[in-house]
């Protein structure tokens, strides 16, 4: 099966998870086609925008940073992230992400259940 880019739905989320600005989420795979996973999406975080802090209970979220730079805040502090980095959050841990760069931040988010 191949999902065409033209078939992918994009939604805008203002103040995502209590963050700043409006984040664009393009669903790479629709929910009814996901197996052992509840999200697989390409996310654009504009300059200065953020995804607010949220917890992952009984699931793991992966952020694969495609382009740009930002700051991830986790229980053990702040970390700078950029192109090629992977953020892994699960087992009841929380995280948030802020675009601290001068260009939009693009990532793929995958949540495994």
N, C-alpha and C positions, 0 to 999 in steps of 0.2 A: 504494500500500500504506500502511496505517496500522497502527502497533503500539500496541495498547492498553496503558495503564499497568498494567492487571491481568495482562498477559502477561509483564511484565518481571521478570527474576529478580534478587534481591538477595542478595549474599553479604557476610559479615562477615570482615574480615581483621585479625587481631590482629598488632600490631607490623609493619605493612606496610612492606616494604623496609627493615626495621630501625628503623622509627619507634616512637613511643609510642602506647599505647592501641589501641582497636579502631575501624577505619574501615569505613563502610558503602558498598558499591559496588552501584549498580543499573545493570544492563546495558541501555542504551536500545535497542541493536541486537545481536542474537545474532551470534556469530562467523561462522556460515555465511552471513549476509546482508551482511557487511561487504565492501566492495570498496576496495582500495588503502588499507586501514585495518585496524588490529588491535584497536582499542578505541574504543568510544564509550559513555561511562558518566557517570552522575550520582554524585558522591561526596560523602559527608558526613564531615567531620573534626570530631569533638567538641572541646569546649573543652580545651585543653592537649594534645591528641593531635597526631600528625604522620605524614607520609609520609617515610620515610628517604631519604637520598641515593641516587640511582641514575642510571646513564648511558643516553643514547639514541644508540646507534650505528645508522647507516643508517636512521633514522626521526626524526620530529619529533613531539613531544608539545605539545599546547595545553591549558592550564588556562584555562577561562573562569570567572571568579569570579562566582557568582550572588548570594551573600549572605555576609556576615561579613567578617572581616579576619584577616590572617595575615602570616607572614614567609616569603619564598622565599630560599633560600640557593643561589647560583650561583657559578661560578668567579670572577666579578668582585665578589662580596660579597653582602650581605644587602639585600633590598628589601622594603618594606611593600607588601602588596597588599590590595585591598578590592573591594567590589561594582563590577562593570563592567570590572575590569582583565582583561587577557589575558597569560598567561605563555607564552612560546615557548621550547622547549628542543630542540635537535637537533644534528646534526653532531658527535657524540662528546662533547657537553657533558653535565654532570651537574646535578641540582637536587634540592632537598628542600623540603618545605612544612610549616610549623608553624602551628597555629591559636593565635594570640596574643590573640584577642578574648574577649568575654564571652558570645558566642552560638556555636552550631555554625557551621562554615564549609562552605558548599555550593558545589560547582563542577561543571562538565562537563569531563571529560577526553577528548580525542580524540588517538589516536596514528595518524599517517599513515606508511605504509611506502613 
